[in-house]
Amino acid sequence: MKWKTLLLVFFALVVGLGVLVKIATRTPLPPQHQVFINGDVLTMDADNRVVQALSTRGELIEAVGSTEEIMALVGDDTEVVDLRGRTLLAEKRHPTCAELDGVSTEHPVVAMHVSGHMLVANSVALELVDISADTPDPEGGVIDQQPGSMEPCAR
């Protein structure tokens, strides 16, 4: 009878641990409505406008404009992110190292995907952490190289 109780406790622990792992490793969903204010938002539109704020609904960009214009769209379910003067790339594609070099060649610039599974850095950031053509890929990851080169970024 005692071994049945121990087996039941063991299975309960295994199931509980499985549930915790599933919760801890799930990809977070973005908020349904999110606004980014008080920054330099690179719209990447045909005119290459730079605005103060951006509103997204789901995976779509709803509006760009001044902080005041975008704050008028805020509701109870909106997540407001204050950029505090930082820069946001409004387009959904990932920037390249060369594009981040276009932002600054004096300061490190890094763009990270919300999942934490992808990061792009400019040349300055790569140099600060000693990533070069000789750097091996990290365990479980890949350092992209420029076509026809071992360099992680066009320099």
N, CA, C and O atoms as a GROMACS GRO file, in nm:
protein
  620
    1MET      N    1   0.082  -0.119   0.000
    1MET     CA    2   0.000   0.000   0.000
    1MET      C    3   0.087   0.126   0.000
    1MET      O    4   0.051   0.225  -0.064
    2LYS      N    5   0.198   0.124   0.070
    2LYS     CA    6   0.286   0.239   0.079
    2LYS      C    7   0.348   0.271  -0.057
    2LYS      O    8   0.360   0.389  -0.092
    3TRP      N    9   0.386   0.171  -0.136
    3TRP     CA   10   0.447   0.196  -0.266
    3TRP      C   11   0.347   0.260  -0.361
    3TRP      O   12   0.388   0.336  -0.448
    4LYS      N   13   0.217   0.232  -0.348
    4LYS     CA   14   0.115   0.295  -0.432
    4LYS      C   15   0.105   0.444  -0.402
    4LYS      O   16   0.089   0.526  -0.493
    5THR      N   17   0.114   0.478  -0.276
    5THR     CA   18   0.110   0.619  -0.237
    5THR      C   19   0.231   0.693  -0.291
    5THR      O   20   0.219   0.803  -0.344
    6LEU      N   21   0.349   0.632  -0.278
    6LEU     CA   22   0.471   0.694  -0.331
    6LEU      C   23   0.463   0.710  -0.482
    6LEU      O   24   0.505   0.813  -0.535
    7LEU      N   25   0.412   0.611  -0.552
    7LEU     CA   26   0.397   0.618  -0.697
    7LEU      C   27   0.300   0.729  -0.737
    7LEU      O   28   0.326   0.801  -0.833
    8LEU      N   29   0.191   0.742  -0.664
    8LEU     CA   30   0.093   0.848  -0.690
    8LEU      C   31   0.156   0.986  -0.669
    8LEU      O   32   0.134   1.077  -0.749
    9VAL      N   33   0.232   1.003  -0.561
    9VAL     CA   34   0.299   1.130  -0.534
    9VAL      C   35   0.401   1.159  -0.643
    9VAL      O   36   0.412   1.273  -0.690
   10PHE      N   37   0.476   1.057  -0.685
   10PHE     CA   38   0.575   1.075  -0.792
   10PHE      C   39   0.509   1.122  -0.920
   10PHE      O   40   0.556   1.218  -0.983
   11PHE      N   41   0.400   1.057  -0.962
   11PHE     CA   42   0.330   1.097  -1.084
   11PHE      C   43   0.273   1.238  -1.072
   11PHE      O   44   0.276   1.314  -1.168
   12ALA      N   45   0.222   1.273  -0.955
   12ALA     CA   46   0.170   1.408  -0.934
   12ALA      C   47   0.282   1.512  -0.950
   12ALA      O   48   0.261   1.618  -1.010
   13LEU      N   49   0.399   1.481  -0.896
   13LEU     CA   50   0.514   1.572  -0.910
   13LEU      C   51   0.557   1.586  -1.055
   13LEU      O   52   0.587   1.696  -1.102
   14VAL      N   53   0.562   1.474  -1.126
   14VAL     CA   54   0.602   1.478  -1.267
   14VAL      C   55   0.503   1.560  -1.349
   14VAL      O   56   0.544   1.642  -1.432
   15VAL      N   57   0.374   1.539  -1.327
   15VAL     CA   58   0.273   1.616  -1.400
   15VAL      C   59   0.282   1.764  -1.364
   15VAL      O   60   0.276   1.850  -1.452
   16GLY      N   61   0.298   1.794  -1.236
   16GLY     CA   62   0.311   1.933  -1.193
   16GLY      C   63   0.433   1.999  -1.253
   16GLY      O   64   0.425   2.114  -1.297
   17LEU      N   65   0.545   1.929  -1.256
   17LEU     CA   66   0.666   1.981  -1.316
   17LEU      C   67   0.646   2.006  -1.466
   17LEU      O   68   0.693   2.106  -1.519
   18GLY      N   69   0.578   1.915  -1.532
   18GLY     CA   70   0.549   1.931  -1.675
   18GLY      C   71   0.465   2.055  -1.702
   18GLY      O   72   0.491   2.128  -1.798
   19VAL      N   73   0.366   2.078  -1.618
   19VAL     CA   74   0.282   2.198  -1.633
   19VAL      C   75   0.366   2.325  -1.613
   19VAL      O   76   0.352   2.420  -1.689
   20LEU      N   77   0.451   2.326  -1.511
   20LEU     CA   78   0.537   2.442  -1.485
   20LEU      C   79   0.632   2.470  -1.602
   20LEU      O   80   0.653   2.585  -1.639
   21VAL      N   81   0.690   2.364  -1.658
   21VAL     CA   82   0.781   2.380  -1.773
   21VAL      C   83   0.704   2.438  -1.891
   21VAL      O   84   0.754   2.528  -1.959
   22LYS      N   85   0.585   2.388  -1.916
   22LYS     CA   86   0.502   2.437  -2.027
   22LYS      C   87   0.470   2.585  -2.010
   22LYS      O   88   0.478   2.662  -2.106
   23ILE      N   89   0.436   2.625  -1.889
   23ILE     CA   90   0.405   2.766  -1.861
   23ILE      C   91   0.530   2.852  -1.878
   23ILE      O   92   0.523   2.960  -1.938
   24ALA      N   93   0.642   2.806  -1.827
   24ALA     CA   94   0.765   2.885  -1.830
   24ALA      C   95   0.824   2.900  -1.969
   24ALA      O   96   0.895   2.997  -1.995
   25THR      N   97   0.798   2.806  -2.059
   25THR     CA   98   0.861   2.810  -2.191
   25THR      C   99   0.768   2.854  -2.302
   25THR      O  100   0.807   2.853  -2.419
   26ARG      N  101   0.647   2.893  -2.270
   26ARG     CA  102   0.554   2.936  -2.376
   26ARG      C  103   0.594   3.073  -2.427
   26ARG      O  104   0.650   3.154  -2.353
   27THR      N  105   0.566   3.098  -2.554
   27THR     CA  106   0.596   3.226  -2.616
   27THR      C  107   0.490   3.326  -2.570
   27THR      O  108   0.370   3.301  -2.584
   28PRO      N  109   0.532   3.440  -2.514
   28PRO     CA  110   0.434   3.538  -2.468
   28PRO      C  111   0.359   3.600  -2.586
   28PRO      O  112   0.418   3.625  -2.691
   29LEU      N  113   0.231   3.625  -2.567
   29LEU     CA  114   0.151   3.690  -2.669
   29LEU      C  115   0.159   3.841  -2.650
   29LEU      O  116   0.154   3.890  -2.537
   30PRO      N  117   0.171   3.915  -2.760
   30PRO     CA  118   0.172   4.061  -2.745
   30PRO      C  119   0.033   4.109  -2.702
   30PRO      O  120  -0.067   4.044  -2.730
   31PRO      N  121   0.028   4.223  -2.634
   31PRO     CA  122  -0.103   4.276  -2.595
   31PRO      C  123  -0.187   4.307  -2.719
   31PRO      O  124  -0.132   4.334  -2.825
   32GLN      N  125  -0.318   4.302  -2.706
   32GLN     CA  126  -0.406   4.328  -2.820
   32GLN      C  127  -0.390   4.472  -2.869
   32GLN      O  128  -0.393   4.496  -2.990
   33HIS      N  129  -0.374   4.568  -2.776
   33HIS     CA  130  -0.351   4.707  -2.815
   33HIS      C  131  -0.231   4.760  -2.738
   33HIS      O  132  -0.227   4.754  -2.616
   34GLN      N  133  -0.134   4.811  -2.812
   34GLN     CA  134  -0.012   4.860  -2.751
   34GLN      C  135   0.027   4.991  -2.819
   34GLN      O  136   0.020   5.003  -2.942
   35VAL      N  137   0.068   5.089  -2.738
   35VAL     CA  138   0.117   5.214  -2.795
   35VAL      C  139   0.256   5.242  -2.742
   35VAL      O  140   0.289   5.208  -2.628
   36PHE      N  141   0.338   5.304  -2.826
   36PHE     CA  142   0.474   5.344  -2.792
   36PHE      C  143   0.479   5.496  -2.809
   36PHE      O  144   0.447   5.548  -2.916
   37ILE      N  145   0.518   5.567  -2.703
   37ILE     CA  146   0.513   5.713  -2.704
   37ILE      C  147   0.649   5.773  -2.666
   37ILE      O  148   0.738   5.704  -2.618
   38ASN      N  149   0.663   5.904  -2.690
   38ASN     CA  150   0.779   5.982  -2.647
   38ASN      C  151   0.912   5.930  -2.702
   38ASN      O  152   1.011   5.922  -2.629
   39GLY      N  153   0.913   5.893  -2.830
   39GLY     CA  154   1.037   5.842  -2.888
   39GLY      C  155   1.059   5.895  -3.028
   39GLY      O  156   0.991   5.987  -3.073
   40ASP      N  157   1.154   5.835  -3.094
   40ASP     CA  158   1.176   5.860  -3.236
   40ASP      C  159   1.137   5.731  -3.307
   40ASP      O  160   1.212   5.633  -3.304
   41VAL      N  161   1.020   5.731  -3.370
   41VAL     CA  162   0.969   5.612  -3.439
   41VAL      C  163   1.003   5.624  -3.586
   41VAL      O  164   0.954   5.714  -3.655
   42LEU      N  165   1.088   5.532  -3.634
   42LEU     CA  166   1.126   5.529  -3.776
   42LEU      C  167   1.017   5.453  -3.850
   42LEU      O  168   1.006   5.331  -3.838
   43THR      N  169   0.936   5.526  -3.929
   43THR     CA  170   0.818   5.464  -3.991
   43THR      C  171   0.852   5.372  -4.106
   43THR      O  172   0.774   5.282  -4.138
   44MET      N  173   0.966   5.391  -4.170
   44MET     CA  174   1.007   5.312  -4.287
   44MET      C  175   0.906   5.324  -4.401
   44MET      O  176   0.900   5.238  -4.488
   45ASP      N  177   0.824   5.432  -4.400
   45ASP     CA  178   0.731   5.452  -4.510
   45ASP      C  179   0.804   5.516  -4.627
   45ASP      O  180   0.924   5.540  -4.620
   46ALA      N  181   0.732   5.546  -4.735
   46ALA     CA  182   0.795   5.599  -4.856
   46ALA      C  183   0.866   5.732  -4.832
   46ALA      O  184   0.962   5.765  -4.901
   47ASP      N  185   0.818   5.808  -4.732
   47ASP     CA  186   0.879   5.938  -4.701
   47ASP      C  187   0.982   5.929  -4.589
   47ASP      O  188   1.042   6.030  -4.552
   48ASN      N  189   1.004   5.809  -4.535
   48ASN     CA  190   1.099   5.789  -4.423
   48ASN      C  191   1.073   5.886  -4.308
   48ASN      O  192   1.166   5.945  -4.252
   49ARG      N  193   0.944   5.902  -4.273
   49ARG     CA  194   0.909   5.993  -4.164
   49ARG      C  195   0.958   5.940  -4.031
   49ARG      O  196   0.966   5.819  -4.009
   50VAL      N  197   0.991   6.032  -3.942
   50VAL     CA  198   1.022   6.000  -3.804
   50VAL      C  199   0.916   6.070  -3.720
   50VAL      O  200   0.902   6.193  -3.726
   51VAL      N  201   0.840   5.992  -3.642
   51VAL     CA  202   0.733   6.047  -3.560
   51VAL      C  203   0.761   6.015  -3.413
   51VAL      O  204   0.856   5.943  -3.383
   52GLN      N  205   0.678   6.068  -3.324
   52GLN     CA  206   0.699   6.048  -3.180
   52GLN      C  207   0.638   5.920  -3.126
   52GLN      O  208   0.685   5.867  -3.026
   53ALA      N  209   0.534   5.868  -3.193
   53ALA     CA  210   0.457   5.760  -3.131
   53ALA      C  211   0.395   5.668  -3.235
   53ALA      O  212   0.384   5.702  -3.353
   54LEU      N  213   0.355   5.548  -3.187
   54LEU     CA  214   0.299   5.445  -3.275
   54LEU      C  215   0.196   5.365  -3.196
   54LEU      O  216   0.214   5.342  -3.077
   55SER      N  217   0.089   5.322  -3.264
   55SER     CA  218  -0.013   5.237  -3.203
   55SER      C  219  -0.025   5.109  -3.283
   55SER      O  220  -0.032   5.113  -3.406
   56THR      N  221  -0.026   4.994  -3.213
   56THR     CA  222  -0.047   4.865  -3.280
   56THR      C  223  -0.170   4.796  -3.221
   56THR      O  224  -0.198   4.809  -3.102
   57ARG      N  225  -0.241   4.726  -3.305
   57ARG     CA  226  -0.352   4.640  -3.261
   57ARG      C  227  -0.323   4.502  -3.316
   57ARG      O  228  -0.320   4.481  -3.437
   58GLY      N  229  -0.302   4.407  -3.224
   58GLY     CA  230  -0.261   4.274  -3.267
   58GLY      C  231  -0.125   4.283  -3.332
   58GLY      O  232  -0.030   4.331  -3.271
   59GLU      N  233  -0.115   4.236  -3.456
   59GLU     CA  234   0.013   4.241  -3.527
   59GLU      C  235   0.018   4.352  -3.631
   59GLU      O  236   0.112   4.359  -3.711
   60LEU      N  237  -0.083   4.441  -3.630
   60LEU     CA  238  -0.089   4.547  -3.730
   60LEU      C  239  -0.058   4.683  -3.670
   60LEU      O  240  -0.098   4.713  -3.557
   61ILE      N  241   0.013   4.766  -3.745
   61ILE     CA  242   0.035   4.904  -3.705
   61ILE      C  243  -0.093   4.980  -3.737
   61ILE      O  244  -0.136   4.988  -3.852
   62GLU      N  245  -0.154   5.036  -3.632
   62GLU     CA  246  -0.281   5.107  -3.647
   62GLU      C  247  -0.260   5.253  -3.687
   62GLU      O  248  -0.329   5.304  -3.775
   63ALA      N  249  -0.164   5.320  -3.623
   63ALA     CA  250  -0.144   5.462  -3.649
   63ALA      C  251  -0.006   5.504  -3.604
   63ALA      O  252   0.053   5.443  -3.514
   64VAL      N  253   0.047   5.608  -3.666
   64VAL     CA  254   0.170   5.673  -3.623
   64VAL      C  255   0.141   5.822  -3.615
   64VAL      O  256   0.054   5.873  -3.685
   65GLY      N  257   0.213   5.892  -3.529
   65GLY     CA  258   0.191   6.035  -3.517
   65GLY      C  259   0.258   6.091  -3.393
   65GLY      O  260   0.356   6.035  -3.343
   66SER      N  261   0.204   6.201  -3.344
   66SER     CA  262   0.258   6.263  -3.223
   66SER      C  263   0.213   6.183  -3.101
   66SER      O  264   0.119   6.104  -3.108
   67THR      N  265   0.282   6.204  -2.990
   67THR     CA  266   0.243   6.137  -2.866
   67THR      C  267   0.099   6.172  -2.831
   67THR      O  268   0.024   6.084  -2.789
   68GLU      N  269   0.060   6.296  -2.849
   68GLU     CA  270  -0.077   6.339  -2.816
   68GLU      C  271  -0.180   6.267  -2.904
   68GLU      O  272  -0.284   6.223  -2.854
   69GLU      N  273  -0.152   6.256  -3.034
   69GLU     CA  274  -0.245   6.188  -3.125
   69GLU      C  275  -0.261   6.040  -3.088
   69GLU      O  276  -0.372   5.988  -3.088
   70ILE      N  277  -0.152   5.976  -3.056
   70ILE     CA  278  -0.158   5.833  -3.024
   70ILE      C  279  -0.220   5.810  -2.886
   70ILE      O  280  -0.293   5.712  -2.868
   71MET      N  281  -0.193   5.897  -2.790
   71MET     CA  282  -0.254   5.883  -2.656
   71MET      C  283  -0.405   5.896  -2.663
   71MET      O  284  -0.475   5.843  -2.576
   72ALA      N  285  -0.459   5.966  -2.763
   72ALA     CA  286  -0.605   5.977  -2.779
   72ALA      C  287  -0.668   5.842  -2.812
   72ALA      O  288  -0.789   5.825  -2.797
   73LEU      N  289  -0.589   5.745  -2.858
   73LEU     CA  290  -0.639   5.611  -2.892
   73LEU      C  291  -0.635   5.514  -2.775
   73LEU      O  292  -0.686   5.402  -2.785
   74VAL      N  293  -0.575   5.555  -2.663
   74VAL     CA  294  -0.555   5.467  -2.548
   74VAL      C  295  -0.688   5.439  -2.477
   74VAL      O  296  -0.767   5.529  -2.451
   75GLY      N  297  -0.708   5.310  -2.447
   75GLY     CA  298  -0.824   5.268  -2.371
   75GLY      C  299  -0.781   5.190  -2.249
   75GLY      O  300  -0.662   5.183  -2.219
   76ASP      N  301  -0.877   5.132  -2.178
   76ASP     CA  302  -0.847   5.058  -2.055
   76ASP      C  303  -0.760   4.935  -2.080
   76ASP      O  304  -0.684   4.893  -1.993
   77ASP      N  305  -0.771   4.876  -2.202
   77ASP     CA  306  -0.697   4.753  -2.233
   77ASP      C  307  -0.564   4.780  -2.303
   77ASP      O  308  -0.499   4.686  -2.350
   78THR      N  309  -0.522   4.905  -2.311
   78THR     CA  310  -0.402   4.942  -2.385
   78THR      C  311  -0.278   4.936  -2.297
   78THR      O  312  -0.279   4.986  -2.184
   79GLU      N  313  -0.172   4.876  -2.349
   79GLU     CA  314  -0.042   4.880  -2.282
   79GLU      C  315   0.034   4.999  -2.340
   79GLU      O  316   0.056   5.006  -2.461
   80VAL      N  317   0.074   5.091  -2.253
   80VAL     CA  318   0.147   5.210  -2.295
   80VAL      C  319   0.295   5.192  -2.262
   80VAL      O  320   0.330   5.165  -2.147
   81VAL      N  321   0.381   5.206  -2.364
   81VAL     CA  322   0.525   5.193  -2.346
   81VAL      C  323   0.588   5.330  -2.371
   81VAL      O  324   0.580   5.382  -2.482
   82ASP      N  325   0.651   5.387  -2.268
   82ASP     CA  326   0.719   5.515  -2.281
   82ASP      C  327   0.861   5.489  -2.330
   82ASP      O  328   0.942   5.430  -2.258
   83LEU      N  329   0.891   5.532  -2.450
   83LEU     CA  330   1.024   5.508  -2.510
   83LEU      C  331   1.132   5.597  -2.448
   83LEU      O  332   1.251   5.571  -2.465
   84ARG      N  333   1.092   5.701  -2.378
   84ARG     CA  334   1.186   5.793  -2.311
   84ARG      C  335   1.298   5.838  -2.404
   84ARG      O  336   1.415   5.837  -2.368
   85GLY      N  337   1.258   5.879  -2.527
   85GLY     CA  338   1.354   5.933  -2.622
   85GLY      C  339   1.428   5.829  -2.704
   85GLY      O  340   1.506   5.865  -2.793
   86ARG      N  341   1.406   5.701  -2.677
   86ARG     CA  342   1.474   5.597  -2.755
   86ARG      C  343   1.409   5.582  -2.892
   86ARG      O  344   1.303   5.638  -2.919
   87THR      N  345   1.473   5.505  -2.978
   87THR     CA  346   1.428   5.487  -3.116
   87THR      C  347   1.358   5.353  -3.133
   87THR      O  348   1.402   5.252  -3.078
   88LEU      N  349   1.249   5.355  -3.210
   88LEU     CA  350   1.173   5.234  -3.240
   88LEU      C  351   1.161   5.220  -3.390
   88LEU      O  352   1.126   5.316  -3.459
   89LEU      N  353   1.191   5.102  -3.442
   89LEU     CA  354   1.174   5.072  -3.583
   89LEU      C  355   1.034   5.019  -3.603
   89LEU      O  356   1.000   4.913  -3.549
   90ALA      N  357   0.951   5.090  -3.679
   90ALA     CA  358   0.809   5.058  -3.689
   90ALA      C  359   0.779   4.941  -3.782
   90ALA      O  360   0.672   4.880  -3.771
   91GLU      N  361   0.868   4.907  -3.871
   91GLU     CA  362   0.842   4.799  -3.965
   91GLU      C  363   0.853   4.664  -3.895
   91GLU      O  364   0.929   4.651  -3.799
   92LYS      N  365   0.779   4.564  -3.942
   92LYS     CA  366   0.778   4.433  -3.878
   92LYS      C  367   0.900   4.346  -3.908
   92LYS      O  368   0.925   4.250  -3.836
   93ARG      N  369   0.976   4.377  -4.013
   93ARG     CA  370   1.092   4.294  -4.044
   93ARG      C  371   1.205   4.325  -3.947
   93ARG      O  372   1.202   4.427  -3.878
   94HIS      N  373   1.303   4.237  -3.943
   94HIS     CA  374   1.417   4.256  -3.853
   94HIS      C  375   1.522   4.344  -3.922
   94HIS      O  376   1.548   4.327  -4.041
   95PRO      N  377   1.581   4.437  -3.848
   95PRO     CA  378   1.686   4.520  -3.909
   95PRO      C  379   1.813   4.438  -3.928
   95PRO      O  380   1.831   4.333  -3.868
   96THR      N  381   1.900   4.489  -4.012
   96THR     CA  382   2.031   4.426  -4.031
   96THR      C  383   2.134   4.503  -3.950
   96THR      O  384   2.109   4.613  -3.902
   97CYS      N  385   2.250   4.442  -3.935
   97CYS     CA  386   2.360   4.509  -3.867
   97CYS      C  387   2.395   4.640  -3.938
   97CYS      O  388   2.419   4.741  -3.872
   98ALA      N  389   2.397   4.637  -4.070
   98ALA     CA  390   2.431   4.757  -4.147
   98ALA      C  391   2.328   4.868  -4.122
   98ALA      O  392   2.365   4.985  -4.113
   99GLU      N  393   2.200   4.831  -4.111
   99GLU     CA  394   2.098   4.933  -4.083
   99GLU      C  395   2.117   4.992  -3.943
   99GLU      O  396   2.097   5.111  -3.923
  100LEU      N  397   2.155   4.908  -3.847
  100LEU     CA  398   2.181   4.959  -3.713
  100LEU      C  399   2.308   5.044  -3.712
  100LEU      O  400   2.318   5.139  -3.633
  101ASP      N  401   2.405   5.013  -3.797
  101ASP     CA  402   2.522   5.100  -3.812
  101ASP      C  403   2.480   5.237  -3.864
  101ASP      O  404   2.543   5.338  -3.833
  102GLY      N  405   2.372   5.241  -3.943
  102GLY     CA  406   2.320   5.367  -3.992
  102GLY      C  407   2.261   5.454  -3.882
  102GLY      O  408   2.252   5.576  -3.895
  103VAL      N  409   2.219   5.390  -3.773
  103VAL     CA  410   2.168   5.464  -3.657
  103VAL      C  411   2.283   5.528  -3.581
  103VAL      O  412   2.275   5.644  -3.543
  104SER      N  413   2.390   5.452  -3.560
  104SER     CA  414   2.508   5.506  -3.491
  104SER      C  415   2.630   5.420  -3.518
  104SER      O  416   2.623   5.297  -3.514
  105THR      N  417   2.741   5.487  -3.545
  105THR     CA  418   2.868   5.417  -3.556
  105THR      C  419   2.958   5.452  -3.437
  105THR      O  420   3.075   5.413  -3.433
  106GLU      N  421   2.902   5.526  -3.341
  106GLU     CA  422   2.976   5.564  -3.220
  106GLU      C  423   2.925   5.495  -3.094
  106GLU      O  424   2.999   5.480  -2.997
  107HIS      N  425   2.798   5.454  -3.096
  107HIS     CA  426   2.735   5.394  -2.978
  107HIS      C  427   2.682   5.255  -3.013
  107HIS      O  428   2.642   5.230  -3.126
  108PRO      N  429   2.681   5.163  -2.915
  108PRO     CA  430   2.623   5.031  -2.941
  108PRO      C  431   2.472   5.042  -2.958
  108PRO      O  432   2.404   5.110  -2.882
  109VAL      N  433   2.421   4.974  -3.059
  109VAL     CA  434   2.277   4.970  -3.085
  109VAL      C  435   2.237   4.823  -3.100
  109VAL      O  436   2.300   4.749  -3.176
  110VAL      N  437   2.133   4.782  -3.027
  110VAL     CA  438   2.089   4.644  -3.030
  110VAL      C  439   1.937   4.640  -3.046
  110VAL      O  440   1.866   4.718  -2.983
  111ALA      N  441   1.888   4.551  -3.132
  111ALA     CA  442   1.745   4.528  -3.148
  111ALA      C  443   1.719   4.382  -3.113
  111ALA      O  444   1.779   4.292  -3.172
  112MET      N  445   1.628   4.358  -3.016
  112MET     CA  446   1.598   4.221  -2.974
  112MET      C  447   1.451   4.191  -3.000
  112MET      O  448   1.364   4.274  -2.972
  113HIS      N  449   1.423   4.073  -3.052
  113HIS     CA  450   1.286   4.028  -3.074
  113HIS      C  451   1.219   4.009  -2.939
  113HIS      O  452   1.284   3.973  -2.841
  114VAL      N  453   1.088   4.033  -2.934
  114VAL     CA  454   1.013   4.022  -2.810
  114VAL      C  455   1.024   3.883  -2.747
  114VAL      O  456   1.012   3.870  -2.625
  115SER      N  457   1.048   3.780  -2.827
  115SER     CA  458   1.061   3.644  -2.775
  115SER      C  459   1.195   3.622  -2.705
  115SER      O  460   1.210   3.526  -2.628
  116GLY      N  461   1.291   3.710  -2.730
  116GLY     CA  462   1.424   3.693  -2.673
  116GLY      C  463   1.510   3.593  -2.749
  116GLY      O  464   1.622   3.562  -2.708
  117HIS      N  465   1.457   3.542  -2.861
  117HIS     CA  466   1.528   3.439  -2.938
  117HIS      C  467   1.608   3.494  -3.055
  117HIS      O  468   1.671   3.417  -3.128
  118MET      N  469   1.606   3.627  -3.075
  118MET     CA  470   1.680   3.685  -3.186
  118MET      C  471   1.727   3.823  -3.145
  118MET      O  472   1.653   3.901  -3.085
  119LEU      N  473   1.851   3.853  -3.180
  119LEU     CA  474   1.908   3.983  -3.148
  119LEU      C  475   1.994   4.027  -3.265
  119LEU      O  476   2.067   3.947  -3.323
  120VAL      N  477   1.987   4.155  -3.300
  120VAL     CA  478   2.072   4.213  -3.403
  120VAL      C  479   2.148   4.327  -3.338
  120VAL      O  480   2.090   4.408  -3.265
  121ALA      N  481   2.278   4.334  -3.364
  121ALA     CA  482   2.362   4.438  -3.304
  121ALA      C  483   2.439   4.511  -3.414
  121ALA      O  484   2.471   4.454  -3.519
  122ASN      N  485   2.470   4.638  -3.387
  122ASN     CA  486   2.553   4.711  -3.483
  122ASN      C  487   2.700   4.675  -3.460
  122ASN      O  488   2.733   4.601  -3.368
  123SER      N  489   2.787   4.727  -3.546
  123SER     CA  490   2.929   4.693  -3.539
  123SER      C  491   2.993   4.730  -3.406
  123SER      O  492   3.076   4.656  -3.353
  124VAL      N  493   2.953   4.845  -3.351
  124VAL     CA  494   3.010   4.889  -3.223
  124VAL      C  495   2.975   4.789  -3.113
  124VAL      O  496   3.061   4.752  -3.033
  125ALA      N  497   2.850   4.746  -3.108
  125ALA     CA  498   2.808   4.648  -3.006
  125ALA      C  499   2.882   4.516  -3.022
  125ALA      O  500   2.923   4.456  -2.924
  126LEU      N  501   2.900   4.472  -3.147
  126LEU     CA  502   2.972   4.347  -3.172
  126LEU      C  503   3.118   4.357  -3.125
  126LEU      O  504   3.172   4.263  -3.068
  127GLU      N  505   3.179   4.471  -3.151
  127GLU     CA  506   3.319   4.490  -3.107
  127GLU      C  507   3.330   4.492  -2.955
  127GLU      O  508   3.425   4.438  -2.899
  128LEU      N  509   3.232   4.554  -2.888
  128LEU     CA  510   3.235   4.562  -2.742
  128LEU      C  511   3.232   4.425  -2.675
  128LEU      O  512   3.287   4.406  -2.567
  129VAL      N  513   3.167   4.328  -2.740
  129VAL     CA  514   3.159   4.194  -2.682
  129VAL      C  515   3.251   4.095  -2.756
  129VAL      O  516   3.237   3.973  -2.741
  130ASP      N  517   3.343   4.149  -2.833
  130ASP     CA  518   3.445   4.069  -2.903
  130ASP      C  519   3.387   3.963  -2.996
  130ASP      O  520   3.439   3.852  -3.002
  131ILE      N  521   3.282   3.997  -3.068
  131ILE     CA  522   3.228   3.906  -3.171
  131ILE      C  523   3.288   3.946  -3.304
  131ILE      O  524   3.274   4.060  -3.348
  132SER      N  525   3.357   3.850  -3.368
  132SER     CA  526   3.425   3.876  -3.494
  132SER      C  527   3.408   3.756  -3.586
  132SER      O  528   3.332   3.664  -3.556
  133ALA      N  529   3.479   3.758  -3.698
  133ALA     CA  530   3.476   3.645  -3.793
  133ALA      C  531   3.528   3.517  -3.729
  133ALA      O  532   3.495   3.408  -3.775
  134ASP      N  533   3.609   3.529  -3.622
  134ASP     CA  534   3.667   3.412  -3.557
  134ASP      C  535   3.580   3.356  -3.443
  134ASP      O  536   3.613   3.253  -3.385
  135THR      N  537   3.469   3.423  -3.413
  135THR     CA  538   3.384   3.380  -3.302
  135THR      C  539   3.299   3.260  -3.344
  135THR      O  540   3.228   3.268  -3.444
  136PRO      N  541   3.306   3.150  -3.269
  136PRO     CA  542   3.221   3.034  -3.303
  136PRO      C  543   3.076   3.062  -3.264
  136PRO      O  544   3.048   3.145  -3.177
  137ASP      N  545   2.984   2.992  -3.330
  137ASP     CA  546   2.843   3.004  -3.293
  137ASP      C  547   2.824   2.959  -3.149
  137ASP      O  548   2.886   2.862  -3.106
  138PRO      N  549   2.739   3.029  -3.073
  138PRO     CA  550   2.713   2.986  -2.936
  138PRO      C  551   2.631   2.856  -2.936
  138PRO      O  552   2.564   2.825  -3.034
  139GLU      N  553   2.638   2.783  -2.826
  139GLU     CA  554   2.562   2.659  -2.816
  139GLU      C  555   2.414   2.689  -2.833
  139GLU      O  556   2.357   2.770  -2.760
  140GLY      N  557   2.352   2.622  -2.929
  140GLY     CA  558   2.209   2.639  -2.956
  140GLY      C  559   2.175   2.763  -3.036
  140GLY      O  560   2.057   2.794  -3.054
  141GLY      N  561   2.276   2.836  -3.085
  141GLY     CA  562   2.250   2.959  -3.158
  141GLY      C  563   2.334   2.971  -3.283
  141GLY      O  564   2.416   2.884  -3.312
  142VAL      N  565   2.314   3.080  -3.357
  142VAL     CA  566   2.385   3.104  -3.481
  142VAL      C  567   2.421   3.252  -3.487
  142VAL      O  568   2.339   3.339  -3.456
  143ILE      N  569   2.544   3.281  -3.526
  143ILE     CA  570   2.584   3.417  -3.557
  143ILE      C  571   2.581   3.430  -3.708
  143ILE      O  572   2.663   3.369  -3.777
  144ASP      N  573   2.488   3.508  -3.760
  144ASP     CA  574   2.478   3.525  -3.905
  144ASP      C  575   2.600   3.599  -3.957
  144ASP      O  576   2.651   3.691  -3.893
  145GLN      N  577   2.645   3.557  -4.074
  145GLN     CA  578   2.757   3.625  -4.139
  145GLN      C  579   2.710   3.692  -4.268
  145GLN      O  580   2.607   3.656  -4.325
  146GLN      N  581   2.787   3.788  -4.310
  146GLN     CA  582   2.758   3.856  -4.435
  146GLN      C  583   2.781   3.758  -4.550
  146GLN      O  584   2.872   3.675  -4.542
  147PRO      N  585   2.703   3.766  -4.658
  147PRO     CA  586   2.721   3.675  -4.771
  147PRO      C  587   2.864   3.680  -4.824
  147PRO      O  588   2.918   3.788  -4.848
  148GLY      N  589   2.923   3.563  -4.843
  148GLY     CA  590   3.059   3.553  -4.896
  148GLY      C  591   3.168   3.592  -4.797
  148GLY      O  592   3.282   3.615  -4.837
  149SER      N  593   3.133   3.598  -4.668
  149SER     CA  594   3.229   3.642  -4.568
  149SER      C  595   3.201   3.570  -4.437
  149SER      O  596   3.091   3.518  -4.416
  150MET      N  597   3.298   3.567  -4.349
  150MET     CA  598   3.279   3.515  -4.214
  150MET      C  599   3.247   3.628  -4.117
  150MET      O  600   3.221   3.603  -3.999
  151GLU      N  601   3.248   3.753  -4.165
  151GLU     CA  602   3.223   3.869  -4.079
  151GLU      C  603   3.076   3.870  -4.035
  151GLU      O  604   2.987   3.848  -4.117
  152PRO      N  605   3.051   3.896  -3.906
  152PRO     CA  606   2.914   3.900  -3.858
  152PRO      C  607   2.840   4.024  -3.903
  152PRO      O  608   2.717   4.030  -3.891
  153CYS      N  609   2.910   4.125  -3.953
  153CYS     CA  610   2.846   4.248  -3.996
  153CYS      C  611   2.933   4.316  -4.101
  153CYS      O  612   3.055   4.307  -4.098
  154ALA      N  613   2.867   4.382  -4.194
  154ALA     CA  614   2.944   4.459  -4.294
  154ALA      C  615   3.011   4.575  -4.223
  154ALA      O  616   2.944   4.654  -4.155
  155ARG      N  617   3.141   4.586  -4.237
  155ARG     CA  618   3.216   4.694  -4.168
  155ARG      C  619   3.275   4.789  -4.267
  155ARG      O  620   3.341   4.885  -4.229
   0.00000   0.00000   0.00000
